[in-house]
């Protein structure tokens, strides 16, 4: 999964310059140490990695990206770093395994910039954008189930839930019904086909986002299991960070931020909610202490210069000496598509 701030216009299909969001704030939150070992879980075009290496000449950095194109494109930065940077094609949910593989345990810091990169959006053949007509793909890692597979094979109820939960599309059931009807005649295989179909169902205000924006966002999240990867990455960071190591996460979607917020709240010692009639419970030993109190938003200046920053939020925390805890089912549940179907009129 790549990131660096293309959430809004990425879904809408706009071609925009690749600009990292909240980069200075995220790297400040890491409190980079001389000689430290760091991991950039969302390499993308290398913006975060380049800046991290420039801030402290004696750190070593492992950067991950599931997209082979991003790894190939980072070869120049690897050469410039003169042995301080290692790139690995991997999902950031596997960051603990990758850190062990490259002998980077314990880590002094992990930075995650969640989302889809403008480079992916601008390649028509990747199928992320309806601005270009291309194959309905959307796979960040170029393997596994594509968006076309999902659209043409999933049951109507599942499609409706994906559009509603991951895209907050109020016409989710109508769109899902139209897709099922259309695919009976012929498979939907291109971004243009799907965008035109959705536009025939979803109405937007003049000058608003393209009608297919939310549906394309939802499909991309589902195809790449983006929220599941985020949950796995948070637990992996807890496992891989040493005492005093820091985690900084930049999100662009309310579901992503909710997952990060809940993870850090429970890991920083908040007692689980309980009935007043039940016996008192004791909060588990904290594995993180909060560095940011609440979410850090971009400055007005950054939002003016980069519209994609509008929905960005940064949360950061510091690892304690407590052992990592087992994953919590409640957090994993946030990443999935809920059941039953949304009860809304289409």
Secondary structure, 3 states (H helix, E strand, C coil): CCCCCCHHHHHHCCCCCCCCCCHHHHHHHHCCCCCCEEEECCCCCCHHHHHHHHHCCCCEEEEEECCHHHHHHCHHHHHHHCCCEEEEECCHHHHHHHHHHCCCCCEEEEEEECCCCHHHHCCHHHCCCCCCCCECCCCCCCCCCCHHHHHHHCCHHHHHHHHHHHHCCCCHHHHHHHHHHHHHHCCCCEHHHHHHHHHCCCCCCCCCCCCCHHHHHHHHHHHCCHHHHHHHHHHHHHHHEEEEEEEEEEECCHHHHHHHHHHHHHHCCCCCCCCCCCCCCCCCCCCEEECCCCCEECCHHHHHHCHHHHHCEEEEEEECCCCCCCCCHHHHHHHCCCCCCCCCCC
